[in-house]
């Protein structure tokens, strides 16, 4: 990740595996942008909307910490695609600010409520995975046993 400005602050920190930085930016409509930083690889992913940055981080957790680097115009990262329609819809909404719940419902031939349910499930799955990792880390720290 490139050097961050001195006025950058941590917006969200998921067990030091995923961080979302809030970086002030006068040219941004919201006055800041949000950069997602990953422990396992370098890839600059910026968002103007903090909710989209958080949704992207949640998809990252649900899709086994996918690596989007060099995905380019090829589309959905394979690990996201393997997680099914819920993860794909969440990824599409997170990665394209112009993608709305309404658009996703029309494109995926589901109701808007179904899209909202998908987003809610992805967020919940991410929470569950983070909690499981925290419990594993806590158990390893308590016992000193770091074997799988």
MDTraj code that builds the backbone (N, CA, C; nanometers):
import mdtraj as md
import numpy as np

residues = "UNK UNK UNK UNK UNK UNK UNK UNK UNK UNK UNK UNK UNK UNK UNK UNK UNK UNK UNK UNK UNK UNK UNK UNK UNK UNK UNK UNK UNK UNK UNK UNK UNK UNK UNK UNK UNK UNK UNK UNK UNK UNK UNK UNK UNK UNK UNK UNK UNK UNK UNK UNK UNK UNK UNK UNK UNK UNK UNK UNK UNK UNK UNK UNK UNK UNK UNK UNK UNK UNK UNK UNK UNK UNK UNK UNK UNK UNK UNK UNK UNK UNK UNK UNK UNK UNK UNK UNK UNK UNK UNK UNK UNK UNK UNK UNK UNK UNK UNK UNK UNK UNK UNK UNK UNK UNK UNK UNK UNK UNK UNK UNK UNK UNK UNK UNK UNK UNK UNK UNK UNK UNK UNK UNK UNK UNK UNK UNK UNK UNK UNK UNK UNK UNK UNK UNK UNK UNK UNK UNK UNK UNK UNK UNK UNK UNK UNK UNK".split()
xyz = np.array([
    [0.0847, -0.1170, 0.0000],
    [0.0000, 0.0000, 0.0000],
    [0.0891, 0.1232, 0.0000],
    [0.0525, 0.2229, -0.0785],
    [0.1339, 0.3442, -0.0800],
    [0.1304, 0.4140, 0.0558],
    [0.2247, 0.5037, 0.0749],
    [0.2262, 0.5788, 0.1995],
    [0.0961, 0.6552, 0.2150],
    [0.0448, 0.6529, 0.3354],
    [-0.0794, 0.7232, 0.3647],
    [-0.0473, 0.8620, 0.4173],
    [-0.1340, 0.9576, 0.3902],
    [-0.1110, 1.0916, 0.4459],
    [-0.1221, 1.0893, 0.5986],
    [-0.0618, 1.1874, 0.6606],
    [-0.0606, 1.1943, 0.8070],
    [-0.2005, 1.2035, 0.8671],
    [-0.2955, 1.2588, 0.7918],
    [-0.4296, 1.2761, 0.8461],
    [-0.5224, 1.1579, 0.8177],
    [-0.4692, 1.0472, 0.7657],
    [-0.5484, 0.9260, 0.7449],
    [-0.5784, 0.8621, 0.8797],
    [-0.6984, 0.8102, 0.8948],
    [-0.7380, 0.7427, 1.0183],
    [-0.7981, 0.6059, 0.9845],
    [-0.7878, 0.5160, 1.0798],
    [-0.8484, 0.3850, 1.0597],
    [-0.9988, 0.3982, 1.0797],
    [-1.0733, 0.3621, 0.9777],
    [-1.2197, 0.3658, 0.9810],
    [-1.2735, 0.2321, 1.0338],
    [-1.2088, 0.1234, 0.9933],
    [-1.2479, -0.0114, 1.0381],
    [-1.1234, -0.0995, 1.0356],
    [-1.1093, -0.1831, 1.1369],
    [-0.9943, -0.2724, 1.1457],
    [-1.0441, -0.4114, 1.1817],
    [-1.0363, -0.5035, 1.0866],
    [-1.0811, -0.6407, 1.1085],
    [-0.9612, -0.7275, 1.1448],
    [-0.9306, -0.7330, 1.2735],
    [-0.8265, -0.8202, 1.3268],
    [-0.6944, -0.8063, 1.2520],
    [-0.6643, -0.6881, 1.2079],
    [-0.5414, -0.6587, 1.1343],
    [-0.5284, -0.7379, 1.0047],
    [-0.6364, -0.7973, 0.9572],
    [-0.6352, -0.8688, 0.8291],
    [-0.6873, -0.7778, 0.7176],
    [-0.7816, -0.6919, 0.7534],
    [-0.8405, -0.5962, 0.6595],
    [-0.8576, -0.4648, 0.7343],
    [-0.8086, -0.3587, 0.6749],
    [-0.8278, -0.2248, 0.7325],
    [-0.8926, -0.1363, 0.6277],
    [-0.9805, -0.0508, 0.6753],
    [-1.0346, 0.0535, 0.5894],
    [-0.9854, 0.1857, 0.6464],
    [-0.9140, 0.2575, 0.5619],
    [-0.8594, 0.3870, 0.6009],
    [-0.9500, 0.4976, 0.5500],
    [-0.9749, 0.5955, 0.6340],
    [-1.0464, 0.7166, 0.5918],
    [-0.9408, 0.8211, 0.5626],
    [-0.9393, 0.8673, 0.4391],
    [-0.8371, 0.9612, 0.3961],
    [-0.9051, 1.0897, 0.3490],
    [-0.8850, 1.1986, 0.4212],
    [-0.9474, 1.3247, 0.3808],
    [-0.9075, 1.3639, 0.2386],
    [-1.0057, 1.4142, 0.1641],
    [-0.9832, 1.4536, 0.0255],
    [-1.0834, 1.5622, -0.0094],
    [-1.0347, 1.6818, -0.0289],
    [-1.1220, 1.7952, -0.0578],
    [-1.1963, 1.7797, -0.1898],
    [-1.1410, 1.7020, -0.2816],
    [-1.2049, 1.6858, -0.4120],
    [-1.3158, 1.5806, -0.4106],
    [-1.3208, 1.4998, -0.3081],
    [-1.4243, 1.3973, -0.2965],
    [-1.5564, 1.4626, -0.2559],
    [-1.6653, 1.4104, -0.3075],
    [-1.7969, 1.4648, -0.2725],
    [-1.8244, 1.4542, -0.1233],
    [-1.7745, 1.3489, -0.0606],
    [-1.7987, 1.3290, 0.0822],
    [-1.6903, 1.3923, 0.1692],
    [-1.5862, 1.4466, 0.1067],
    [-1.4762, 1.5065, 0.1819],
    [-1.3689, 1.4070, 0.2193],
    [-1.3880, 1.2801, 0.1799],
    [-1.2893, 1.1763, 0.2104],
    [-1.3095, 1.0608, 0.1137],
    [-1.2082, 0.9786, 0.1045],
    [-1.2258, 0.8505, 0.0380],
    [-1.1796, 0.7432, 0.1352],
    [-1.2164, 0.6213, 0.1057],
    [-1.1915, 0.5091, 0.1946],
    [-1.1107, 0.4053, 0.1178],
    [-0.9953, 0.3737, 0.1708],
    [-0.9065, 0.2796, 0.1036],
    [-0.9007, 0.1503, 0.1842],
    [-0.9248, 0.0400, 0.1154],
    [-0.9237, -0.0906, 0.1801],
    [-0.7837, -0.1501, 0.1668],
    [-0.7285, -0.1894, 0.2795],
    [-0.5945, -0.2478, 0.2854],
    [-0.6069, -0.3919, 0.3334],
    [-0.5350, -0.4816, 0.2666],
    [-0.5409, -0.6234, 0.2983],
    [-0.4069, -0.6713, 0.3529],
    [-0.4124, -0.7566, 0.4519],
    [-0.2918, -0.8125, 0.5126],
    [-0.2176, -0.9030, 0.4142],
    [-0.2922, -0.9791, 0.3341],
    [-0.2318, -1.0841, 0.2528],
    [-0.1811, -1.0393, 0.1163],
    [-0.2225, -0.9256, 0.0659],
    [-0.1732, -0.8797, -0.0634],
    [-0.1945, -0.7302, -0.0782],
    [-0.1206, -0.6725, -0.1729],
    [-0.1336, -0.5295, -0.1983],
    [-0.2249, -0.5063, -0.3160],
    [-0.3225, -0.4227, -0.2966],
    [-0.4145, -0.3857, -0.4023],
    [-0.4869, -0.2606, -0.3558],
    [-0.4701, -0.1527, -0.4260],
    [-0.5366, -0.0285, -0.3887],
    [-0.6819, -0.0340, -0.4334],
    [-0.7712, -0.0324, -0.3374],
    [-0.9136, -0.0312, -0.3673],
    [-0.9717, 0.0875, -0.2927],
    [-1.0182, 0.1861, -0.3674],
    [-1.0681, 0.3090, -0.3067],
    [-1.2178, 0.3244, -0.3310],
    [-1.2819, 0.3826, -0.2328],
    [-1.4253, 0.4068, -0.2392],
    [-1.4538, 0.5465, -0.1866],
    [-1.5540, 0.6108, -0.2416],
    [-1.5998, 0.7368, -0.1840],
    [-1.7049, 0.7124, -0.0775],
    [-1.7730, 0.6006, -0.0866],
    [-1.8808, 0.5673, 0.0058],
    [-1.8295, 0.4651, 0.1071],
    [-1.8308, 0.4990, 0.2357],
    [-1.7790, 0.4044, 0.3353],
    [-1.8593, 0.2745, 0.3416],
    [-1.9895, 0.2804, 0.3137],
    [-2.0705, 0.1583, 0.3154],
    [-2.0266, 0.0612, 0.2060],
    [-1.9880, 0.1138, 0.0905],
    [-1.9401, 0.0269, -0.0169],
    [-1.8038, -0.0317, 0.0183],
    [-1.7198, 0.0468, 0.0846],
    [-1.5899, -0.0053, 0.1295],
    [-1.6114, -0.1196, 0.2285],
    [-1.7066, -0.1022, 0.3190],
    [-1.7346, -0.2075, 0.4166],
    [-1.7950, -0.3310, 0.3504],
    [-1.8827, -0.3109, 0.2542],
    [-1.9410, -0.4242, 0.1826],
    [-1.8323, -0.5008, 0.1083],
    [-1.7400, -0.4285, 0.0466],
    [-1.6290, -0.4921, -0.0240],
    [-1.5442, -0.5753, 0.0733],
    [-1.5159, -0.5191, 0.1903],
    [-1.4387, -0.5918, 0.2915],
    [-1.5150, -0.7166, 0.3365],
    [-1.6469, -0.7060, 0.3473],
    [-1.7267, -0.8227, 0.3858],
    [-1.7215, -0.9313, 0.2787],
    [-1.7288, -0.8927, 0.1522],
    [-1.7168, -0.9908, 0.0439],
    [-1.5796, -1.0568, 0.0506],
    [-1.4780, -0.9784, 0.0806],
    [-1.3423, -1.0319, 0.0936],
    [-1.3390, -1.1459, 0.1955],
    [-1.4015, -1.1257, 0.3120],
    [-1.4058, -1.2294, 0.4148],
    [-1.4840, -1.3508, 0.3664],
    [-1.6003, -1.3280, 0.3079],
    [-1.6887, -1.4372, 0.2667],
    [-1.6270, -1.5189, 0.1533],
    [-1.5536, -1.4534, 0.0656],
    [-1.4963, -1.5202, -0.0522],
    [-1.3523, -1.5646, -0.0269],
    [-1.3266, -1.6093, 0.0924],
    [-1.1961, -1.6679, 0.1271],
    [-1.0788, -1.5762, 0.0957],
    [-1.0962, -1.4494, 0.1272],
    [-0.9889, -1.3508, 0.1097],
    [-0.9350, -1.3508, -0.0330],
    [-1.0271, -1.3335, -0.1272],
    [-0.9915, -1.3340, -0.2691],
    [-0.8900, -1.2259, -0.3025],
    [-0.8156, -1.2472, -0.4081],
    [-0.7189, -1.1493, -0.4570],
    [-0.7704, -1.0964, -0.5900],
    [-0.8048, -0.9709, -0.5902],
    [-0.8604, -0.9084, -0.7098],
    [-0.7525, -0.8567, -0.8040],
    [-0.6299, -0.8503, -0.7567],
    [-0.5219, -0.7949, -0.8372],
    [-0.5145, -0.8663, -0.9718],
    [-0.5050, -0.7874, -1.0749],
    [-0.4957, -0.8341, -1.2134],
    [-0.6223, -0.9014, -1.2642],
    [-0.7324, -0.8905, -1.1889],
    [-0.8593, -0.9408, -1.2413],
    [-0.8999, -0.8547, -1.3602],
    [-0.8734, -0.7230, -1.3479],
    [-0.8979, -0.6308, -1.4585],
    [-1.0387, -0.6376, -1.5125],
    [-1.0485, -0.6425, -1.6428],
    [-1.1780, -0.6429, -1.7084],
    [-1.2357, -0.7829, -1.7235],
    [-1.1700, -0.8802, -1.6646],
    [-1.2163, -1.0181, -1.6803],
    [-1.3433, -1.0465, -1.6021],
    [-1.3770, -0.9604, -1.5113],
    [-1.5019, -0.9799, -1.4395],
    [-1.4855, -1.0139, -1.2932],
    [-1.5683, -1.1035, -1.2464],
    [-1.5753, -1.1403, -1.1060],
    [-1.4570, -1.2314, -1.0700],
    [-1.3863, -1.2029, -0.9600],
    [-1.2797, -1.2941, -0.9175],
    [-1.3362, -1.4350, -0.8939],
    [-1.2630, -1.5376, -0.9333],
    [-1.3140, -1.6748, -0.9208],
    [-1.3604, -1.7129, -0.7801],
    [-1.2891, -1.6706, -0.6776],
    [-1.3311, -1.7060, -0.5414],
    [-1.4655, -1.6424, -0.5061],
    [-1.4920, -1.5242, -0.5588],
    [-1.6220, -1.4608, -0.5360],
    [-1.7289, -1.5406, -0.6104],
    [-1.7022, -1.5745, -0.7349],
    [-1.7991, -1.6493, -0.8160],
    [-1.8331, -1.7832, -0.7507],
    [-1.7336, -1.8498, -0.6943],
    [-1.7577, -1.9796, -0.6303],
    [-1.8483, -1.9693, -0.5082],
    [-1.8561, -1.8528, -0.4482],
    [-1.9405, -1.8354, -0.3285],
    [-2.0879, -1.8185, -0.3635],
    [-2.1184, -1.8020, -0.4905],
    [-2.2582, -1.7993, -0.5329],
    [-2.3141, -1.6603, -0.5535],
    [-2.4429, -1.6599, -0.5840],
    [-2.5107, -1.5377, -0.6259],
    [-2.5081, -1.4284, -0.5198],
    [-2.5194, -1.4644, -0.3930],
    [-2.5172, -1.3621, -0.2878],
    [-2.3868, -1.2834, -0.2918],
    [-2.2744, -1.3540, -0.2979],
    [-2.1440, -1.2876, -0.3011],
    [-2.1242, -1.2100, -0.4306],
    [-2.1705, -1.2641, -0.5425],
    [-2.1567, -1.1954, -0.6709],
    [-2.2344, -1.0644, -0.6702],
    [-2.3567, -1.0681, -0.6229],
    [-2.4385, -0.9463, -0.6166],
    [-2.3715, -0.8428, -0.5253],
    [-2.3263, -0.8855, -0.4083],
    [-2.2606, -0.7927, -0.3150],
    [-2.1343, -0.7344, -0.3773],
    [-2.0563, -0.8166, -0.4438],
    [-1.9344, -0.7701, -0.5100],
    [-1.9676, -0.6661, -0.6176],
    [-2.0662, -0.6953, -0.7008],
    [-2.1044, -0.6019, -0.8075],
    [-2.1481, -0.4676, -0.7512],
    [-2.2252, -0.4708, -0.6447],
    [-2.2721, -0.3453, -0.5839],
    [-2.1549, -0.2702, -0.5209],
    [-2.0669, -0.3418, -0.4537],
    [-1.9533, -0.2758, -0.3882],
    [-1.8572, -0.2148, -0.4898],
    [-1.8289, -0.2849, -0.5971],
    [-1.7255, -0.2411, -0.6920],
    [-1.7713, -0.1347, -0.7890],
    [-1.8989, -0.1185, -0.8073],
    [-1.9476, -0.0184, -0.9025],
    [-2.0475, 0.0734, -0.8344],
    [-2.0062, 0.1953, -0.8062],
    [-2.0953, 0.2877, -0.7354],
    [-2.2267, 0.3117, -0.8090],
    [-2.2278, 0.2890, -0.9393],
    [-2.3510, 0.3101, -1.0152],
    [-2.4438, 0.1889, -1.0108],
    [-2.3977, 0.0797, -0.9513],
    [-2.4805, -0.0396, -0.9408],
    [-2.5687, -0.0260, -0.8172],
    [-2.6970, -0.0222, -0.8412],
    [-2.7929, -0.0055, -0.7323],
    [-2.8611, -0.1372, -0.7009],
    [-2.9335, -0.1382, -0.5914],
    [-3.0143, -0.2546, -0.5558],
    [-3.1146, -0.2820, -0.6672],
    [-3.1718, -0.1756, -0.7222],
    [-3.2701, -0.1908, -0.8290],
    [-3.2075, -0.2558, -0.9524],
    [-3.0878, -0.2094, -0.9913],
    [-3.0196, -0.2658, -1.1080],
    [-2.9873, -0.4128, -1.0836],
    [-2.9332, -0.4429, -0.9669],
    [-2.8968, -0.5811, -0.9360],
    [-3.0199, -0.6715, -0.9396],
    [-3.1316, -0.6229, -0.8867],
    [-3.2550, -0.7026, -0.8891],
    [-3.2959, -0.7326, -1.0326],
    [-3.2894, -0.6331, -1.1189],
    [-3.3277, -0.6536, -1.2591],
    [-3.2299, -0.7472, -1.3296],
    [-3.1014, -0.7279, -1.3089],
    [-2.9999, -0.8091, -1.3771],
    [-2.9986, -0.9547, -1.3304],
    [-3.0238, -0.9760, -1.2036],
    [-3.0191, -1.1117, -1.1495],
    [-3.1580, -1.1755, -1.1410],
    [-3.2584, -1.1015, -1.1887],
    [-3.3955, -1.1507, -1.1961],
    [-3.4470, -1.1970, -1.0602],
    [-3.4266, -1.1099, -0.9614],
    [-3.4778, -1.1328, -0.8265],
    [-3.5416, -1.0022, -0.7791],
    [-3.6122, -1.0079, -0.6685],
    [-3.6735, -0.8858, -0.6153],
    [-3.5683, -0.7993, -0.5448],
    [-3.6020, -0.6739, -0.5262],
    [-3.5130, -0.5843, -0.4519],
    [-3.4958, -0.6322, -0.3082],
    [-3.6018, -0.6870, -0.2511],
    [-3.5910, -0.7426, -0.1155],
    [-3.4923, -0.8586, -0.1114],
    [-3.4910, -0.9392, -0.2169],
    [-3.3966, -1.0508, -0.2230],
    [-3.2542, -0.9981, -0.2282],
    [-3.2301, -0.8927, -0.3047],
    [-3.0963, -0.8328, -0.3106],
    [-3.0564, -0.7829, -0.1725],
    [-3.1463, -0.7160, -0.1041],
    [-3.1157, -0.6674, 0.0310],
    [-3.0863, -0.7848, 0.1260],
    [-3.1591, -0.8935, 0.1090],
    [-3.1334, -1.0132, 0.1890],
    [-2.9949, -1.0687, 0.1590],
    [-2.9572, -1.0723, 0.0309],
    [-2.8228, -1.1172, -0.0071],
    [-2.7173, -1.0335, 0.0644],
    [-2.7335, -0.9017, 0.0600],
    [-2.6353, -0.8126, 0.1220],
    [-2.6280, -0.8374, 0.2726],
    [-2.7420, -0.8542, 0.3342],
    [-2.7464, -0.8809, 0.4777],
    [-2.6774, -1.0131, 0.5103],
    [-2.7003, -1.1142, 0.4288],
    [-2.6375, -1.2447, 0.4529],
    [-2.4865, -1.2377, 0.4371],
    [-2.4408, -1.1666, 0.3368],
    [-2.2956, -1.1526, 0.3168],
    [-2.2339, -1.0832, 0.4370],
    [-2.2983, -0.9766, 0.4841],
    [-2.2460, -0.9057, 0.6016],
    [-2.2416, -0.9981, 0.7237],
    [-2.3481, -1.0756, 0.7418],
    [-2.3532, -1.1667, 0.8567],
    [-2.2490, -1.2777, 0.8436],
    [-2.2335, -1.3345, 0.7242],
    [-2.1326, -1.4381, 0.7033],
    [-1.9929, -1.3848, 0.7333],
    [-1.9674, -1.2607, 0.6945],
    [-1.8373, -1.1994, 0.7225],
    [-1.8155, -1.1873, 0.8735],
    [-1.9191, -1.1455, 0.9449],
    [-1.9088, -1.1356, 1.0915],
    [-1.8784, -1.2716, 1.1532],
    [-1.9473, -1.3749, 1.1061],
    [-1.9271, -1.5093, 1.1594],
    [-1.7833, -1.5552, 1.1341],
    [-1.7325, -1.5309, 1.0140],
    [-1.5953, -1.5721, 0.9833],
    [-1.4931, -1.4951, 1.0658],
    [-1.5191, -1.3672, 1.0875],
    [-1.4273, -1.2884, 1.1699],
    [-1.4296, -1.3375, 1.3144],
    [-1.5494, -1.3687, 1.3646],
    [-1.5608, -1.4199, 1.5009],
    [-1.4887, -1.5535, 1.5152],
    [-1.5034, -1.6397, 1.4159],
    [-1.4361, -1.7702, 1.4195],
    [-1.2847, -1.7529, 1.4201],
    [-1.2349, -1.6607, 1.3385],
    [-1.0911, -1.6359, 1.3359],
    [-1.0436, -1.5793, 1.4690],
    [-1.1219, -1.4907, 1.5280],
    [-1.0850, -1.4335, 1.6575],
    [-1.0794, -1.5424, 1.7649],
    [-1.1757, -1.6349, 1.7622],
    [-1.1760, -1.7438, 1.8600],
    [-1.0545, -1.8346, 1.8399],
    [-1.0219, -1.8634, 1.7145],
    [-0.9048, -1.9462, 1.6845],
    [-0.7776, -1.8777, 1.7316],
    [-0.7652, -1.7483, 1.6991],
    [-0.6475, -1.6725, 1.7426],
    [-0.6384, -1.6689, 1.8954],
    [-0.7522, -1.6507, 1.9611],
    [-0.7553, -1.6447, 2.1066],
    [-0.7127, -1.7783, 2.1670],
    [-0.7622, -1.8876, 2.1096],
    [-0.7247, -2.0211, 2.1591],
    [-0.5764, -2.0457, 2.1383],
    [-0.5249, -2.0056, 2.0239],
    [-0.3817, -2.0245, 1.9975],
    [-0.2974, -1.9414, 2.0943],
    [-0.3412, -1.8198, 2.1197],
    [-0.2662, -1.7345, 2.2122],
    [-0.2702, -1.7900, 2.3540],
    [-0.3813, -1.8495, 2.3929],
    [-0.3955, -1.9037, 2.5289],
    [-0.3109, -2.0294, 2.5491],
    [-0.3016, -2.1117, 2.4437],
    [-0.2309, -2.2382, 2.4577],
    [-0.0890, -2.2328, 2.4057],
    [-0.0607, -2.1344, 2.3234],
    [0.0708, -2.1287, 2.2599],
    [0.0826, -2.2270, 2.1460],
    [-0.0276, -2.2964, 2.1129],
    [-0.0288, -2.3952, 2.0052],
    [-0.0767, -2.3281, 1.8779],
    [0.0106, -2.3162, 1.7829],
    [-0.0259, -2.2510, 1.6584],
    [-0.0384, -2.3509, 1.5440],
    [-0.0464, -2.4786, 1.5768],
    [-0.0643, -2.5792, 1.4712],
    [-0.2120, -2.5842, 1.4334],
    [-0.2421, -2.6226, 1.3086],
    [-0.3828, -2.6252, 1.2640],
    [-0.4657, -2.7273, 1.3383],
])
top = md.Topology()
chain = top.add_chain()
for i, resn in enumerate(residues, 1):
    res = top.add_residue(resn, chain, resSeq=i)
    for name in ("N", "CA", "C"):
        top.add_atom(name, md.element.get_by_symbol(name[0]), res)
traj = md.Trajectory(xyz[None], top)
